[in-house]
């Protein structure tokens, strides 16, 4: 029941917020809604963390949610990152702030639904619903060229949704599964012949690659980040919505292992290329938001390399990296909003020397920025290390390229910090404000926690990866059957 409340509570708050016109009402209401969702996630353990109710029995669909697995970890981290985001947005968004906050809460409800859903149709519904807040925040509060960015985003999203819908509609009747619940599909879908699995997996992979994203399906991402509201709050929501890696890990790869095997070389190649290509562009970009968007894209390339390594360490590490980049990339987009508040632009040439007037802001930014590029002891390191370790076991060439991307991201972080905070100051910068301290505090705390004590989350990710590999092995045909072309 608690798992269901984690979805319904932020949705209810989102529906109430547009009617709360006064800041004294809508700001604390939004913060309390997110905090309560996070609290529910903390207590969603054992039987209280899952719920199964027949939804549309004729279609074999269930309202099945579970907060005790990998999705529960990601849902809790998403709620924790959304907490400072709504705090910041409530103060920095001047136009219809209560509606903007409502869209942020709706985003959280959809994300929690994606992470907790254990029925494929329910997962698809949440996947589609979460697109609406992202489009609304971009179209309603974006910058000058928001219309073009919105159309581009919508076209890619619709293409991915159509591909996923075809796969969703195909997997149950072709496999003969009793229903769309994960356990029902897992008992039947891996028994499909390899060719059928490959085609169905391709539909899922196309949709999930758009929301990772990876090259060449990434072009919408950069424009969306650049045109989002200058506060950076919508960018944080967009960062949390990069859930394609989770879809591969939780659904496509366990259900269609032969399809994953067939397309793994392509996924590895695209992931490795995305990682190095985006990292190199990030190091040379003159616009802060676009540079952060490319750096985030490089991280998603490493996530893809870890996933398509099909190695336990790589897949568990990819989920840990996905969780960490929610915190660090989201935190950097909030920093971009703070810097825009001081200079009125995202062009890096307008910055420099900020540390002279704002040393505390510089120090907090340094922690989050260096965490985002895998400095040991901080959030991204465990996931990035394991992703690369797993890739080295099965795809050394892709792993080497991903390592080079990690090195390039390190150079990017050092260069970006120098361009923002060191050198000659054009004008004295305002020091960090109490509101900004409140925004930074949970981001820095999560950054340290994920880096210093990753074991609990990694155990959950590893357990699900092991279960998926065990299920695939249990239905795999013997070697002589494969050699003779026998059916699965």
N, C-alpha and C positions, 0 to 999 in steps of 0.2 A: 504493500500500500504506500509506503514511503516513496518508492520509486515513481509511482504515478503522481504523487503530490509534487515531486521535483519538476515534473512537466507542467502540471496544472497551476501551481502557485504563481510562477512568473507570468504565465499566460493570463491569469486572472488580474494580476497587477497591471499588466500591459493594457488590458481592456478598461481598467479604471483610470489610468493616468491621464488620458486626454481630457477628462472632466475635471481634473484637479488644476485649476488655472493658477493658483497662487504658488510662488516658489516655496513658501513655508510648508506647503502640503506636498507638492509633487516631488521635490528633491528627497525629503526623508522617506516618502513612500517608495520611491524607486530603490533607494539604498536598502531599506528594510526588506523589500521583496527579494533582492539578490542575496542579502545576508541570510534570509530564512531559507532560500533554496540551497545555499551552501551548507547551512546547518543540517538540513534534511539529508544532504549527501553524506555528511560525516556520520550520521546515525543509521544510514541505509546499509545494514549488515544482516547476514543470515536470511531468514525467511522474510523479514520485514523489507528487505531490499529488492524483492521481486514480486511480480503480479502477473497472472494470466487469466484473462476473461475472454470468452468467445465473442468475437466482434461481428463478423458476417459469416455465420456457419456455412452458408451455401457456397461461399468462395473459399472456405478453409482458412480464413484470416482470423487472427487473434490480436487483442490488445495485450501484448506480452512485453513487459519491460523488466530489466534486471540491472540493478546498480552495484552488483557485487563483483563484476569482472572488469576487463580493460576499459569498457565504455564508462563504467562508474568512475574510474580514476580520471578519465578525460573530462567527464561532466563536472566533477568537483573542481578541477583546475580551471575549467571554463568559467564556472561561477565565481571562483576566487579572483580571476582576472577581470571579470565584469564588474566586480565591486568597486575598485578604484575608477573604472571607466565611467560608470554612471555618476559617481561623485564628481569627476572632472567635467563630464558633459553637462550636468545640471548647472554648473557655474559658467561654462564657456559658450554654450549654445544660447543665443539671444532670441532667435526666431522660433516661436512655438516650442519652447524647450520641453514642455510636458509631452508633446507628441513625439519628439525625437527620443525621449526617454522611454516612451511606450514601445517604440520600434526596437530599442536596445533590449528591453525585457522580452519582447516577442522573439528576438533573435536567440536569447538565452533559452527560452522555452523550446524552440525548434532544435537547437543544438543538443540540449539534454535529451530530447526525444530521439534524435539521430543516434546518440551514443548509447542510450539504454534500450532501444527497440530490439526485440528478439523475434519479431515477425517481419518478413521481408516486405510485405505490402505496407505495414505500419512504418517501417524504415523509409520506404519510398515516399510516403505521404509527408513525413517530417522533412525529408530531403527537399521536397518541393516547397513546402510552406516556409522554410527558412530562407528561401530565395527572396520572398516578398519584402521583408524588412531591409535587406541589403539594397534592393532596387529603390525602395522608398526613400531611404536615407541619402542615397546618391542623387536621385532625381529631385528631391525636395530641398536638400541642404548643400548640394554640391557647388562647385565653382563654375566658371564661365562656360567651359566645354563639357559640362556634365551630361548634356543630352546625347552627344556622340558616344561618351563612355558608357552611358546606360544602355544604349541600343546595342553596342558591341558586346557588353556583358550579357544582355538578354539573349542575343543570338547564340552565343556559345552555350549558355545555360540551357536553352531550349533544345539545342542539338544533343547535349549530354543527357538531358531528361528523356528525350525520345529513345535514345539508344538504351538507356537503363530500363525504360518501360518495356521495350521489346524483350530484353533479357528476363525481366521479372515475369512477364507473361509466358515466356517459353520454358523456364526452368521447372516449374511444377508439373505441367502436363507431360512434358517429354520425359521427366524422370519418374513419374508415377508417384510422387510424394503424397502423403495423406493431407498435407496442408502446407501453409507458408511459414509455420513456425520454424525457427532455426534447427531444432532437433529433428523435426520431421524432414526437412530438406537434407540435412546432413546424413540421414539414413538412406537417401535415395540418389541425390544428385551426383555424388562421386562415382556411382555405378554407371553413369552415362558413358557412351563410347568417346574416345579422345577427340574425335573431330567435332562432335556435337558440343562437348565441353569447351572446346577452343572457340567456337563461334559465340556461345553464350558468354563466356568469359570476356571475349573481345568487346561485347556491348557494355558490360560492367566496366571494363578497364578504360574504355573511351570516356564514359561518364565520369569516372573517378579521376582520370588524368586531367580533366578540365578543372576539377576542384582540388587537385593537389596544389598547384598545377605543375605540369612539366612541358617542355618544348615538344611540339610546336603549338600546343594548345594553351599557351600562357599569355597571349598578347592582350587579352582583356584586363589582366591583373594590374599592369603598370598604370594604365590610364585611369582605372577605377581608384587606385590609391592616390594618384595625383589630383583627381577632381573631387575627392571626398571632402567633407567639412574640415576646415583647418585645425579644429581642436584635436584631430587624430582619433576621436572616439569611434567614428564609423570604421576607421581603418583597423582598430582593435577587433571590432565585430567581424570584419572581413578576415582578419588573421585567424580568429577562432573558427571561422567557417571553412578553412582549408582542411576539409575532412575526407578528401579523396583517399588519403593513405589509410585512414581508419576503415573506409568501406572495403578496400582491398584486403586488409588484414582480418576484418571481422566477418566478411561475407564472401567475396569472390574467391579468395584463395582457399579457404576451408571447404567450400561447397564444390569447387571445380578445380581440383588439384592438377589434373592432366592439362586443362586449359592454361593454368598458371605455368606449368612446365614448358608448354609449347611457346608461350609468349614471353617467358622470362628473359631470353636474350635481347629482345626488342626493348623491354622495360629497363633492363640494365643499361643498354646503350643510350636510350633517351634520358634516363636519370643521370648518368654520368655526364653526358653532354650538357644537360641543363645546369648541373652543379658548377661546372667550370665556366660555361658561357655566361651565366648570370653573375658569377663572382667577378669575372673580368670586367663586365660592364659596370657593376656597382663601384669598383675602385676608381672609375674614371668619370662618374656622373657628377654634374654640377648642381643638381636639384636634390635636396635632402630626401623628400618623399619618394622620388623615383629610385634613388640610390638604396633606400631601405627596402623598397619593393623588390628590387633585383637581388639584394642580399637574402631576403626571405625566400625568393624563388630558388636561389642556390641551395638553401637548407632543404627545400622540398625535393630537389634533385638527389640529395644525400638520403633523404627518407625513402625515395623510390629505389635507390641502389640497395639499401638495407632490406627492403621488402622483397625485391625481385631476386635477391641472393638466394631466397628460399632456404635460408639457414636459420636455425633457432635464434642464435645470438643476433643476427642481422635484423630479423623481424621484430624481436622484442626491443632491440635498440631503436628501431625506426619509430615505434610507438612512444618510447621514452623521449626521443628527439622531437616528435610531434607535440608532445605535452610541454616540453621545455620551450619550444619556439612560440607556443601560445603566450608564455610569460615574457620571454625576452623580446621577441619581435613586437608583441603588443605593447610592452613597456617602452620600446624605442619610438613607436608611433605616438604614444602619449608625450614622450620627450619632445618629439617634433612639434606637437601642439604648444608646449611650453615655450619652445624657442621661437615659434611663429608669433606667440603673444609678445615677445620682446623685440622682434625685428620686423614683423609684418610681412615676411617673405620666407620661402623655402630655398631660395637660391643661396648656395654655400658662399658665394663671394661676399655676401652681406654680413657674414659671421667672422669669427676670429677673436681671440683674446677674451672670451667670455669668462674664463676662469679667474681673471683679475677681479672682476666685480661680483662673481657668483661662484665662489669656490665650492660651496656645498652642492650646488646644482651640478657642477663639473664632476665632483666625486661620485654622486649618485648615478649620473649618466655613465661614468666609466665602468661601474660595476655591471650595469645592465648591458652595455655595449660589448664589453669583453666576455660576458657570459654568453652572449648571442653567437660568438665565434668559437666557442668550445674551450675556453680557458679552464684547466683542471680545477676542480673544487666548486665550479659554478654550474648552472642548470644544464646547459647543452652538452657538457662533456660526456657524461655516462652514455647517453643515447647515441651521440655521434661516434664515440669510440666503439661501441658494440655494433653499430651499423656497418662501420668500416671493417671491423673484425670479422663479422659474418660474411661480408663481401669478399674479403681476402680468401676465405675458405673455398668459395665456389666460383668466384669471378675476379681473379686478381687484376686483370686489365682495367675493369670498371672501378675497382677499389683504388688503384693508383691514380686514376683521373679524379676520383672523389677526394683523395688526399690532397692533390694539387689544388683542388677547389677550396679545401679547408685552409690551406696556406694562403691562398689569395684572399679569402675572407678575413684572415688575420691581418693582412696588409691593409685591407679595406678599413677595418676597425681602427687601426692605428692612424691611418691617414685621415679618416673622418673626425676622430677626436682632435687631432692637431688642427684641422681646418675650422672646427667649431670653437674650441676652447683655448688654443694656444696662439702664439704670435701677437701681433699688435692689435689692440682693441680699437675699433672704429669709434665706439662710444661705450661708456660704462654700462654694464648689464645689471639689471635688477637681480638681487639675490633671491634664493628660493623662498616662496611664501608658505605660510602654514597649510594652505590647501594643497599645495604641491608636495609638501612633506607627507600629508595624509595619502596622497596618490602614490607616491614613491614607496611608502612603507611596506604595503603588502607585496608589491612587485619585487623589491629587494629581498624581503623575507622568503618569498617563493623561490627566487633565484638561488639563494643560499641553501634552502631546504632540499631542492631537487638536485643540487650538486653535491651536498655533503651527505645526505641520507637517502640515496635513490633505491635502496634495497627493497623496501616494501612495494613500491610501484613496479619495479622490475620483476619481482616475484609474480605479480598478477599478470603482467604481459607475457612472461615466460610460460606460465601455466597455460594460458590460452594458446600460445604458439605450439607448445608440446601437444595439447589436446588436438589441435588441427592436424598436426603431422601424424599423430597416432591414428586419427580417423581415416586419413588418406591411406596410411599403410595397411589398415585393417581391410580395406576394400580393394587394394591393389591386386591385380592378377599375378599369379606366379610367373617366373621368368620364362618357363617353357610355353605358357599360354601366350605371353606377349610375342615370343619368337614365332609361334605358329599362327598369330593373328586371331587367337581365340577371343571370344567376347568377354567383357568384364562381368 
